[in-house]
Amino acid sequence: MKIQILGSGCPKCEKLAENAEMAARELGINYELEKVTDINEIMKMGVALTPALAIDGEVKVSGRVPEADELKGMLA
């Protein structure tokens, strides 16, 4: 599974990455985490608000930082 964090690297982006990794570890999922900071790449994915989370190329969350429990539902 490929988890992508889309954003500039701001504190909210870092928190989203931390929550996503925690959720994936707790579920025992084999994953690759990628941080996408290039604004052109982010826009190509249709994201206008960051931070955003994409799973296997599909944007699941944009403009907010969900808690690990909510992310577990998206990853499962």
PDB file with SEQRES, HELIX, SHEET and CRYST1 records, atoms N, CA, C and O in Angstrom:
SEQRES   1 A   76  MET LYS ILE GLN ILE LEU GLY SER GLY CYS PRO LYS CYS          
SEQRES   2 A   76  GLU LYS LEU ALA GLU ASN ALA GLU MET ALA ALA ARG GLU          
SEQRES   3 A   76  LEU GLY ILE ASN TYR GLU LEU GLU LYS VAL THR ASP ILE          
SEQRES   4 A   76  ASN GLU ILE MET LYS MET GLY VAL ALA LEU THR PRO ALA          
SEQRES   5 A   76  LEU ALA ILE ASP GLY GLU VAL LYS VAL SER GLY ARG VAL          
SEQRES   6 A   76  PRO GLU ALA ASP GLU LEU LYS GLY MET LEU ALA                  
HELIX    1 AA1 PRO A   11  LEU A   27  1                                  17    
HELIX    2 AA2 ILE A   39  LYS A   44  1                                   6    
HELIX    3 AA3 ALA A   68  LEU A   75  1                                   8    
SHEET    1 AA1 4 GLU A  32  VAL A  36  0                                        
SHEET    2 AA1 4 LYS A   2  LEU A   6  1                                        
SHEET    3 AA1 4 ALA A  52  ILE A  55 -1                                        
SHEET    4 AA1 4 GLU A  58  SER A  62 -1                                        
CRYST1    1.000    1.000    1.000  90.00  90.00  90.00 P 1           1          
ATOM      1  N   MET A   1       0.848  -1.175   0.000  1.00  0.00           N  
ATOM      2  CA  MET A   1       0.000   0.000   0.000  1.00  0.00           C  
ATOM      3  C   MET A   1       0.892   1.236   0.000  1.00  0.00           C  
ATOM      4  O   MET A   1       1.891   1.297   0.717  1.00  0.00           O  
ATOM      5  N   LYS A   2       0.520   2.210  -0.806  1.00  0.00           N  
ATOM      6  CA  LYS A   2       1.271   3.454  -0.876  1.00  0.00           C  
ATOM      7  C   LYS A   2       0.454   4.563  -0.232  1.00  0.00           C  
ATOM      8  O   LYS A   2      -0.661   4.859  -0.663  1.00  0.00           O  
ATOM      9  N   ILE A   3       1.018   5.172   0.804  1.00  0.00           N  
ATOM     10  CA  ILE A   3       0.385   6.278   1.506  1.00  0.00           C  
ATOM     11  C   ILE A   3       1.152   7.539   1.128  1.00  0.00           C  
ATOM     12  O   ILE A   3       2.369   7.607   1.295  1.00  0.00           O  
ATOM     13  N   GLN A   4       0.434   8.535   0.619  1.00  0.00           N  
ATOM     14  CA  GLN A   4       1.070   9.784   0.237  1.00  0.00           C  
ATOM     15  C   GLN A   4       0.527  10.926   1.091  1.00  0.00           C  
ATOM     16  O   GLN A   4      -0.684  11.081   1.254  1.00  0.00           O  
ATOM     17  N   ILE A   5       1.449  11.719   1.630  1.00  0.00           N  
ATOM     18  CA  ILE A   5       1.100  12.919   2.371  1.00  0.00           C  
ATOM     19  C   ILE A   5       1.381  14.080   1.428  1.00  0.00           C  
ATOM     20  O   ILE A   5       2.517  14.270   0.995  1.00  0.00           O  
ATOM     21  N   LEU A   6       0.354  14.853   1.109  1.00  0.00           N  
ATOM     22  CA  LEU A   6       0.482  15.959   0.165  1.00  0.00           C  
ATOM     23  C   LEU A   6       0.475  17.271   0.930  1.00  0.00           C  
ATOM     24  O   LEU A   6      -0.497  17.592   1.612  1.00  0.00           O  
ATOM     25  N   GLY A   7       1.558  18.029   0.817  1.00  0.00           N  
ATOM     26  CA  GLY A   7       1.643  19.312   1.494  1.00  0.00           C  
ATOM     27  C   GLY A   7       3.063  19.826   1.537  1.00  0.00           C  
ATOM     28  O   GLY A   7       4.000  19.162   1.092  1.00  0.00           O  
ATOM     29  N   SER A   8       3.204  21.015   2.078  1.00  0.00           N  
ATOM     30  CA  SER A   8       4.478  21.722   2.064  1.00  0.00           C  
ATOM     31  C   SER A   8       5.487  21.220   3.092  1.00  0.00           C  
ATOM     32  O   SER A   8       6.659  21.591   3.042  1.00  0.00           O  
ATOM     33  N   GLY A   9       5.045  20.390   4.011  1.00  0.00           N  
ATOM     34  CA  GLY A   9       5.927  19.948   5.089  1.00  0.00           C  
ATOM     35  C   GLY A   9       5.668  20.722   6.372  1.00  0.00           C  
ATOM     36  O   GLY A   9       6.484  20.695   7.294  1.00  0.00           O  
ATOM     37  N   CYS A  10       4.544  21.404   6.433  1.00  0.00           N  
ATOM     38  CA  CYS A  10       4.164  22.195   7.612  1.00  0.00           C  
ATOM     39  C   CYS A  10       3.864  21.266   8.798  1.00  0.00           C  
ATOM     40  O   CYS A  10       3.776  20.051   8.622  1.00  0.00           O  
ATOM     41  N   PRO A  11       3.707  21.828   9.997  1.00  0.00           N  
ATOM     42  CA  PRO A  11       3.396  20.993  11.172  1.00  0.00           C  
ATOM     43  C   PRO A  11       2.153  20.117  10.990  1.00  0.00           C  
ATOM     44  O   PRO A  11       2.131  18.983  11.470  1.00  0.00           O  
ATOM     45  N   LYS A  12       1.119  20.618  10.306  1.00  0.00           N  
ATOM     46  CA  LYS A  12      -0.085  19.801  10.074  1.00  0.00           C  
ATOM     47  C   LYS A  12       0.230  18.623   9.158  1.00  0.00           C  
ATOM     48  O   LYS A  12      -0.298  17.526   9.344  1.00  0.00           O  
ATOM     49  N   CYS A  13       1.091  18.853   8.169  1.00  0.00           N  
ATOM     50  CA  CYS A  13       1.504  17.766   7.260  1.00  0.00           C  
ATOM     51  C   CYS A  13       2.259  16.691   8.041  1.00  0.00           C  
ATOM     52  O   CYS A  13       2.047  15.496   7.835  1.00  0.00           O  
ATOM     53  N   GLU A  14       3.131  17.122   8.927  1.00  0.00           N  
ATOM     54  CA  GLU A  14       3.906  16.188   9.744  1.00  0.00           C  
ATOM     55  C   GLU A  14       2.995  15.387  10.668  1.00  0.00           C  
ATOM     56  O   GLU A  14       3.199  14.189  10.862  1.00  0.00           O  
ATOM     57  N   LYS A  15       1.991  16.050  11.238  1.00  0.00           N  
ATOM     58  CA  LYS A  15       1.042  15.366  12.122  1.00  0.00           C  
ATOM     59  C   LYS A  15       0.229  14.335  11.343  1.00  0.00           C  
ATOM     60  O   LYS A  15      -0.027  13.241  11.845  1.00  0.00           O  
ATOM     61  N   LEU A  16      -0.176  14.678  10.121  1.00  0.00           N  
ATOM     62  CA  LEU A  16      -0.921  13.738   9.284  1.00  0.00           C  
ATOM     63  C   LEU A  16      -0.056  12.516   8.967  1.00  0.00           C  
ATOM     64  O   LEU A  16      -0.536  11.383   9.018  1.00  0.00           O  
ATOM     65  N   ALA A  17       1.210  12.744   8.644  1.00  0.00           N  
ATOM     66  CA  ALA A  17       2.133  11.629   8.360  1.00  0.00           C  
ATOM     67  C   ALA A  17       2.284  10.744   9.594  1.00  0.00           C  
ATOM     68  O   ALA A  17       2.271   9.517   9.490  1.00  0.00           O  
ATOM     69  N   GLU A  18       2.425  11.364  10.750  1.00  0.00           N  
ATOM     70  CA  GLU A  18       2.566  10.621  12.014  1.00  0.00           C  
ATOM     71  C   GLU A  18       1.319   9.780  12.291  1.00  0.00           C  
ATOM     72  O   GLU A  18       1.428   8.608  12.650  1.00  0.00           O  
ATOM     73  N   ASN A  19       0.136  10.378  12.126  1.00  0.00           N  
ATOM     74  CA  ASN A  19      -1.117   9.659  12.370  1.00  0.00           C  
ATOM     75  C   ASN A  19      -1.304   8.510  11.377  1.00  0.00           C  
ATOM     76  O   ASN A  19      -1.759   7.430  11.753  1.00  0.00           O  
ATOM     77  N   ALA A  20      -0.954   8.742  10.115  1.00  0.00           N  
ATOM     78  CA  ALA A  20      -1.100   7.704   9.089  1.00  0.00           C  
ATOM     79  C   ALA A  20      -0.168   6.529   9.368  1.00  0.00           C  
ATOM     80  O   ALA A  20      -0.558   5.370   9.229  1.00  0.00           O  
ATOM     81  N   GLU A  21       1.070   6.839   9.763  1.00  0.00           N  
ATOM     82  CA  GLU A  21       2.019   5.760  10.083  1.00  0.00           C  
ATOM     83  C   GLU A  21       1.554   4.972  11.301  1.00  0.00           C  
ATOM     84  O   GLU A  21       1.659   3.746  11.325  1.00  0.00           O  
ATOM     85  N   MET A  22       1.042   5.667  12.306  1.00  0.00           N  
ATOM     86  CA  MET A  22       0.542   5.005  13.506  1.00  0.00           C  
ATOM     87  C   MET A  22      -0.614   4.066  13.158  1.00  0.00           C  
ATOM     88  O   MET A  22      -0.655   2.928  13.624  1.00  0.00           O  
ATOM     89  N   ALA A  23      -1.546   4.542  12.344  1.00  0.00           N  
ATOM     90  CA  ALA A  23      -2.704   3.732  11.950  1.00  0.00           C  
ATOM     91  C   ALA A  23      -2.250   2.502  11.162  1.00  0.00           C  
ATOM     92  O   ALA A  23      -2.732   1.398  11.415  1.00  0.00           O  
ATOM     93  N   ALA A  24      -1.335   2.678  10.220  1.00  0.00           N  
ATOM     94  CA  ALA A  24      -0.861   1.558   9.401  1.00  0.00           C  
ATOM     95  C   ALA A  24      -0.124   0.531  10.258  1.00  0.00           C  
ATOM     96  O   ALA A  24      -0.311  -0.673  10.083  1.00  0.00           O  
ATOM     97  N   ARG A  25       0.706   1.001  11.179  1.00  0.00           N  
ATOM     98  CA  ARG A  25       1.429   0.078  12.070  1.00  0.00           C  
ATOM     99  C   ARG A  25       0.466  -0.699  12.956  1.00  0.00           C  
ATOM    100  O   ARG A  25       0.618  -1.907  13.134  1.00  0.00           O  
ATOM    101  N   GLU A  26      -0.532  -0.004  13.514  1.00  0.00           N  
ATOM    102  CA  GLU A  26      -1.495  -0.665  14.400  1.00  0.00           C  
ATOM    103  C   GLU A  26      -2.317  -1.710  13.651  1.00  0.00           C  
ATOM    104  O   GLU A  26      -2.741  -2.705  14.240  1.00  0.00           O  
ATOM    105  N   LEU A  27      -2.546  -1.489  12.351  1.00  0.00           N  
ATOM    106  CA  LEU A  27      -3.286  -2.452  11.539  1.00  0.00           C  
ATOM    107  C   LEU A  27      -2.380  -3.558  10.992  1.00  0.00           C  
ATOM    108  O   LEU A  27      -2.864  -4.552  10.450  1.00  0.00           O  
ATOM    109  N   GLY A  28      -1.076  -3.381  11.135  1.00  0.00           N  
ATOM    110  CA  GLY A  28      -0.132  -4.374  10.633  1.00  0.00           C  
ATOM    111  C   GLY A  28      -0.034  -4.377   9.114  1.00  0.00           C  
ATOM    112  O   GLY A  28       0.245  -5.411   8.507  1.00  0.00           O  
ATOM    113  N   ILE A  29      -0.261  -3.228   8.506  1.00  0.00           N  
ATOM    114  CA  ILE A  29      -0.240  -3.106   7.050  1.00  0.00           C  
ATOM    115  C   ILE A  29       1.180  -2.853   6.567  1.00  0.00           C  
ATOM    116  O   ILE A  29       1.920  -2.072   7.164  1.00  0.00           O  
ATOM    117  N   ASN A  30       1.553  -3.519   5.483  1.00  0.00           N  
ATOM    118  CA  ASN A  30       2.823  -3.247   4.815  1.00  0.00           C  
ATOM    119  C   ASN A  30       2.592  -2.013   3.947  1.00  0.00           C  
ATOM    120  O   ASN A  30       1.738  -2.036   3.060  1.00  0.00           O  
ATOM    121  N   TYR A  31       3.335  -0.941   4.188  1.00  0.00           N  
ATOM    122  CA  TYR A  31       3.080   0.309   3.479  1.00  0.00           C  
ATOM    123  C   TYR A  31       4.376   1.026   3.115  1.00  0.00           C  
ATOM    124  O   TYR A  31       5.440   0.766   3.676  1.00  0.00           O  
ATOM    125  N   GLU A  32       4.245   1.924   2.167  1.00  0.00           N  
ATOM    126  CA  GLU A  32       5.321   2.839   1.781  1.00  0.00           C  
ATOM    127  C   GLU A  32       4.761   4.239   1.978  1.00  0.00           C  
ATOM    128  O   GLU A  32       3.674   4.548   1.490  1.00  0.00           O  
ATOM    129  N   LEU A  33       5.499   5.091   2.692  1.00  0.00           N  
ATOM    130  CA  LEU A  33       5.045   6.464   2.934  1.00  0.00           C  
ATOM    131  C   LEU A  33       5.849   7.406   2.046  1.00  0.00           C  
ATOM    132  O   LEU A  33       7.080   7.378   2.032  1.00  0.00           O  
ATOM    133  N   GLU A  34       5.125   8.237   1.310  1.00  0.00           N  
ATOM    134  CA  GLU A  34       5.768   9.227   0.445  1.00  0.00           C  
ATOM    135  C   GLU A  34       5.225  10.600   0.799  1.00  0.00           C  
ATOM    136  O   GLU A  34       4.017  10.779   0.951  1.00  0.00           O  
ATOM    137  N   LYS A  35       6.121  11.567   0.928  1.00  0.00           N  
ATOM    138  CA  LYS A  35       5.706  12.944   1.169  1.00  0.00           C  
ATOM    139  C   LYS A  35       5.849  13.709  -0.141  1.00  0.00           C  
ATOM    140  O   LYS A  35       6.945  13.830  -0.689  1.00  0.00           O  
ATOM    141  N   VAL A  36       4.729  14.221  -0.632  1.00  0.00           N  
ATOM    142  CA  VAL A  36       4.701  14.963  -1.886  1.00  0.00           C  
ATOM    143  C   VAL A  36       4.632  16.447  -1.539  1.00  0.00           C  
ATOM    144  O   VAL A  36       3.630  16.923  -1.005  1.00  0.00           O  
ATOM    145  N   THR A  37       5.708  17.175  -1.849  1.00  0.00           N  
ATOM    146  CA  THR A  37       5.763  18.596  -1.512  1.00  0.00           C  
ATOM    147  C   THR A  37       5.707  19.507  -2.734  1.00  0.00           C  
ATOM    148  O   THR A  37       5.540  20.719  -2.595  1.00  0.00           O  
ATOM    149  N   ASP A  38       5.844  18.937  -3.925  1.00  0.00           N  
ATOM    150  CA  ASP A  38       5.813  19.725  -5.166  1.00  0.00           C  
ATOM    151  C   ASP A  38       4.380  20.168  -5.438  1.00  0.00           C  
ATOM    152  O   ASP A  38       3.497  19.336  -5.649  1.00  0.00           O  
ATOM    153  N   ILE A  39       4.151  21.478  -5.433  1.00  0.00           N  
ATOM    154  CA  ILE A  39       2.797  22.010  -5.594  1.00  0.00           C  
ATOM    155  C   ILE A  39       2.171  21.579  -6.919  1.00  0.00           C  
ATOM    156  O   ILE A  39       0.959  21.371  -6.984  1.00  0.00           O  
ATOM    157  N   ASN A  40       2.965  21.444  -7.962  1.00  0.00           N  
ATOM    158  CA  ASN A  40       2.426  21.004  -9.257  1.00  0.00           C  
ATOM    159  C   ASN A  40       1.920  19.566  -9.185  1.00  0.00           C  
ATOM    160  O   ASN A  40       0.871  19.247  -9.745  1.00  0.00           O  
ATOM    161  N   GLU A  41       2.661  18.698  -8.497  1.00  0.00           N  
ATOM    162  CA  GLU A  41       2.219  17.306  -8.323  1.00  0.00           C  
ATOM    163  C   GLU A  41       0.951  17.252  -7.474  1.00  0.00           C  
ATOM    164  O   GLU A  41       0.036  16.480  -7.761  1.00  0.00           O  
ATOM    165  N   ILE A  42       0.905  18.068  -6.437  1.00  0.00           N  
ATOM    166  CA  ILE A  42      -0.275  18.112  -5.564  1.00  0.00           C  
ATOM    167  C   ILE A  42      -1.502  18.547  -6.372  1.00  0.00           C  
ATOM    168  O   ILE A  42      -2.574  17.953  -6.251  1.00  0.00           O  
ATOM    169  N   MET A  43      -1.338  19.577  -7.189  1.00  0.00           N  
ATOM    170  CA  MET A  43      -2.454  20.074  -7.998  1.00  0.00           C  
ATOM    171  C   MET A  43      -2.883  19.052  -9.052  1.00  0.00           C  
ATOM    172  O   MET A  43      -4.070  18.953  -9.363  1.00  0.00           O  
ATOM    173  N   LYS A  44      -1.937  18.292  -9.603  1.00  0.00           N  
ATOM    174  CA  LYS A  44      -2.275  17.251 -10.581  1.00  0.00           C  
ATOM    175  C   LYS A  44      -3.195  16.200  -9.974  1.00  0.00           C  
ATOM    176  O   LYS A  44      -3.986  15.574 -10.679  1.00  0.00           O  
ATOM    177  N   MET A  45      -3.086  16.011  -8.657  1.00  0.00           N  
ATOM    178  CA  MET A  45      -3.933  15.033  -7.973  1.00  0.00           C  
ATOM    179  C   MET A  45      -5.287  15.626  -7.603  1.00  0.00           C  
ATOM    180  O   MET A  45      -6.122  14.946  -7.008  1.00  0.00           O  
ATOM    181  N   GLY A  46      -5.508  16.889  -7.953  1.00  0.00           N  
ATOM    182  CA  GLY A  46      -6.801  17.529  -7.710  1.00  0.00           C  
ATOM    183  C   GLY A  46      -6.955  18.094  -6.309  1.00  0.00           C  
ATOM    184  O   GLY A  46      -8.074  18.340  -5.859  1.00  0.00           O  
ATOM    185  N   VAL A  47      -5.846  18.303  -5.618  1.00  0.00           N  
ATOM    186  CA  VAL A  47      -5.897  18.804  -4.241  1.00  0.00           C  
ATOM    187  C   VAL A  47      -5.680  20.303  -4.223  1.00  0.00           C  
ATOM    188  O   VAL A  47      -4.687  20.796  -4.759  1.00  0.00           O  
ATOM    189  N   ALA A  48      -6.611  21.039  -3.603  1.00  0.00           N  
ATOM    190  CA  ALA A  48      -6.491  22.486  -3.467  1.00  0.00           C  
ATOM    191  C   ALA A  48      -6.136  22.873  -2.032  1.00  0.00           C  
ATOM    192  O   ALA A  48      -5.518  23.912  -1.799  1.00  0.00           O  
ATOM    193  N   LEU A  49      -6.532  22.032  -1.071  1.00  0.00           N  
ATOM    194  CA  LEU A  49      -6.260  22.306   0.342  1.00  0.00           C  
ATOM    195  C   LEU A  49      -5.337  21.232   0.905  1.00  0.00           C  
ATOM    196  O   LEU A  49      -5.577  20.036   0.739  1.00  0.00           O  
ATOM    197  N   THR A  50      -4.284  21.677   1.569  1.00  0.00           N  
ATOM    198  CA  THR A  50      -3.381  20.734   2.226  1.00  0.00           C  
ATOM    199  C   THR A  50      -3.469  20.946   3.726  1.00  0.00           C  
ATOM    200  O   THR A  50      -3.890  22.017   4.165  1.00  0.00           O  
ATOM    201  N   PRO A  51      -3.093  19.975   4.515  1.00  0.00           N  
ATOM    202  CA  PRO A  51      -2.524  18.708   4.093  1.00  0.00           C  
ATOM    203  C   PRO A  51      -3.592  17.788   3.504  1.00  0.00           C  
ATOM    204  O   PRO A  51      -4.786  17.937   3.767  1.00  0.00           O  
ATOM    205  N   ALA A  52      -3.130  16.846   2.710  1.00  0.00           N  
ATOM    206  CA  ALA A  52      -4.031  15.864   2.117  1.00  0.00           C  
ATOM    207  C   ALA A  52      -3.381  14.487   2.208  1.00  0.00           C  
ATOM    208  O   ALA A  52      -2.162  14.361   2.327  1.00  0.00           O  
ATOM    209  N   LEU A  53      -4.219  13.471   2.148  1.00  0.00           N  
ATOM    210  CA  LEU A  53      -3.758  12.087   2.225  1.00  0.00           C  
ATOM    211  C   LEU A  53      -4.303  11.333   1.026  1.00  0.00           C  
ATOM    212  O   LEU A  53      -5.495  11.392   0.727  1.00  0.00           O  
ATOM    213  N   ALA A  54      -3.410  10.618   0.339  1.00  0.00           N  
ATOM    214  CA  ALA A  54      -3.832   9.747  -0.761  1.00  0.00           C  
ATOM    215  C   ALA A  54      -3.383   8.331  -0.441  1.00  0.00           C  
ATOM    216  O   ALA A  54      -2.291   8.114   0.084  1.00  0.00           O  
ATOM    217  N   ILE A  55      -4.236   7.380  -0.762  1.00  0.00           N  
ATOM    218  CA  ILE A  55      -3.922   5.964  -0.573  1.00  0.00           C  
ATOM    219  C   ILE A  55      -3.972   5.312  -1.943  1.00  0.00           C  
ATOM    220  O   ILE A  55      -4.997   5.329  -2.624  1.00  0.00           O  
ATOM    221  N   ASP A  56      -2.837   4.735  -2.332  1.00  0.00           N  
ATOM    222  CA  ASP A  56      -2.705   4.114  -3.659  1.00  0.00           C  
ATOM    223  C   ASP A  56      -3.187   5.055  -4.768  1.00  0.00           C  
ATOM    224  O   ASP A  56      -3.868   4.634  -5.703  1.00  0.00           O  
ATOM    225  N   GLY A  57      -2.821   6.332  -4.648  1.00  0.00           N  
ATOM    226  CA  GLY A  57      -3.120   7.317  -5.688  1.00  0.00           C  
ATOM    227  C   GLY A  57      -4.483   7.967  -5.602  1.00  0.00           C  
ATOM    228  O   GLY A  57      -4.781   8.866  -6.388  1.00  0.00           O  
ATOM    229  N   GLU A  58      -5.322   7.539  -4.668  1.00  0.00           N  
ATOM    230  CA  GLU A  58      -6.673   8.105  -4.520  1.00  0.00           C  
ATOM    231  C   GLU A  58      -6.721   9.009  -3.293  1.00  0.00           C  
ATOM    232  O   GLU A  58      -6.432   8.569  -2.180  1.00  0.00           O  
ATOM    233  N   VAL A  59      -7.087  10.272  -3.500  1.00  0.00           N  
ATOM    234  CA  VAL A  59      -7.152  11.235  -2.401  1.00  0.00           C  
ATOM    235  C   VAL A  59      -8.320  10.875  -1.493  1.00  0.00           C  
ATOM    236  O   VAL A  59      -9.458  10.738  -1.940  1.00  0.00           O  
ATOM    237  N   LYS A  60      -8.012  10.726  -0.209  1.00  0.00           N  
ATOM    238  CA  LYS A  60      -9.034  10.344   0.781  1.00  0.00           C  
ATOM    239  C   LYS A  60      -9.418  11.504   1.694  1.00  0.00           C  
ATOM    240  O   LYS A  60     -10.565  11.599   2.131  1.00  0.00           O  
ATOM    241  N   VAL A  61      -8.461  12.386   1.983  1.00  0.00           N  
ATOM    242  CA  VAL A  61      -8.688  13.493   2.919  1.00  0.00           C  
ATOM    243  C   VAL A  61      -7.950  14.711   2.393  1.00  0.00           C  
ATOM    244  O   VAL A  61      -6.832  14.601   1.890  1.00  0.00           O  
ATOM    245  N   SER A  62      -8.585  15.883   2.511  1.00  0.00           N  
ATOM    246  CA  SER A  62      -7.934  17.116   2.090  1.00  0.00           C  
ATOM    247  C   SER A  62      -8.326  18.241   3.037  1.00  0.00           C  
ATOM    248  O   SER A  62      -9.498  18.403   3.378  1.00  0.00           O  
ATOM    249  N   GLY A  63      -7.331  19.016   3.457  1.00  0.00           N  
ATOM    250  CA  GLY A  63      -7.591  20.203   4.258  1.00  0.00           C  
ATOM    251  C   GLY A  63      -7.774  19.987   5.745  1.00  0.00           C  
ATOM    252  O   GLY A  63      -8.170  20.907   6.460  1.00  0.00           O  
ATOM    253  N   ARG A  64      -7.493  18.784   6.223  1.00  0.00           N  
ATOM    254  CA  ARG A  64      -7.611  18.529   7.668  1.00  0.00           C  
ATOM    255  C   ARG A  64      -6.711  17.365   8.069  1.00  0.00           C  
ATOM    256  O   ARG A  64      -6.166  16.657   7.223  1.00  0.00           O  
ATOM    257  N   VAL A  65      -6.571  17.187   9.379  1.00  0.00           N  
ATOM    258  CA  VAL A  65      -5.724  16.124   9.918  1.00  0.00           C  
ATOM    259  C   VAL A  65      -6.584  15.171  10.740  1.00  0.00           C  
ATOM    260  O   VAL A  65      -6.857  15.445  11.908  1.00  0.00           O  
ATOM    261  N   PRO A  66      -7.019  14.053  10.149  1.00  0.00           N  
ATOM    262  CA  PRO A  66      -7.815  13.084  10.910  1.00  0.00           C  
ATOM    263  C   PRO A  66      -6.957  12.347  11.936  1.00  0.00           C  
ATOM    264  O   PRO A  66      -5.749  12.192  11.759  1.00  0.00           O  
ATOM    265  N   GLU A  67      -7.595  11.901  12.996  1.00  0.00           N  
ATOM    266  CA  GLU A  67      -6.902  11.110  14.020  1.00  0.00           C  
ATOM    267  C   GLU A  67      -6.611   9.706  13.476  1.00  0.00           C  
ATOM    268  O   GLU A  67      -7.192   9.286  12.475  1.00  0.00           O  
ATOM    269  N   ALA A  68      -5.716   8.998  14.139  1.00  0.00           N  
ATOM    270  CA  ALA A  68      -5.302   7.660  13.704  1.00  0.00           C  
ATOM    271  C   ALA A  68      -6.490   6.709  13.598  1.00  0.00           C  
ATOM    272  O   ALA A  68      -6.537   5.893  12.677  1.00  0.00           O  
ATOM    273  N   ASP A  69      -7.445   6.794  14.514  1.00  0.00           N  
ATOM    274  CA  ASP A  69      -8.602   5.886  14.475  1.00  0.00           C  
ATOM    275  C   ASP A  69      -9.414   6.067  13.196  1.00  0.00           C  
ATOM    276  O   ASP A  69      -9.858   5.086  12.600  1.00  0.00           O  
ATOM    277  N   GLU A  70      -9.611   7.316  12.772  1.00  0.00           N  
ATOM    278  CA  GLU A  70     -10.342   7.558  11.528  1.00  0.00           C  
ATOM    279  C   GLU A  70      -9.537   7.053  10.328  1.00  0.00           C  
ATOM    280  O   GLU A  70     -10.101   6.516   9.375  1.00  0.00           O  
ATOM    281  N   LEU A  71      -8.230   7.230  10.384  1.00  0.00           N  
ATOM    282  CA  LEU A  71      -7.369   6.776   9.294  1.00  0.00           C  
ATOM    283  C   LEU A  71      -7.365   5.260   9.169  1.00  0.00           C  
ATOM    284  O   LEU A  71      -7.230   4.726   8.068  1.00  0.00           O  
ATOM    285  N   LYS A  72      -7.512   4.571  10.280  1.00  0.00           N  
ATOM    286  CA  LYS A  72      -7.559   3.100  10.239  1.00  0.00           C  
ATOM    287  C   LYS A  72      -8.687   2.628   9.336  1.00  0.00           C  
ATOM    288  O   LYS A  72      -8.519   1.675   8.576  1.00  0.00           O  
ATOM    289  N   GLY A  73      -9.841   3.292   9.415  1.00  0.00           N  
ATOM    290  CA  GLY A  73     -10.970   2.934   8.573  1.00  0.00           C  
ATOM    291  C   GLY A  73     -10.672   3.128   7.098  1.00  0.00           C  
ATOM    292  O   GLY A  73     -11.148   2.358   6.264  1.00  0.00           O  
ATOM    293  N   MET A  74      -9.895   4.139   6.768  1.00  0.00           N  
ATOM    294  CA  MET A  74      -9.531   4.387   5.375  1.00  0.00           C  
ATOM    295  C   MET A  74      -8.501   3.396   4.875  1.00  0.00           C  
ATOM    296  O   MET A  74      -8.486   3.048   3.695  1.00  0.00           O  
ATOM    297  N   LEU A  75      -7.648   2.947   5.766  1.00  0.00           N  
ATOM    298  CA  LEU A  75      -6.562   2.036   5.382  1.00  0.00           C  
ATOM    299  C   LEU A  75      -7.004   0.576   5.340  1.00  0.00           C  
ATOM    300  O   LEU A  75      -6.436  -0.230   4.603  1.00  0.00           O  
ATOM    301  N   ALA A  76      -8.020   0.239   6.133  1.00  0.00           N  
ATOM    302  CA  ALA A  76      -8.427  -1.167   6.239  1.00  0.00           C  
ATOM    303  C   ALA A  76      -9.076  -1.679   4.970  1.00  0.00           C  
ATOM    304  O   ALA A  76      -9.472  -2.843   4.906  1.00  0.00           O  
TER     305      ALA A  76                                                      
END                                                                             
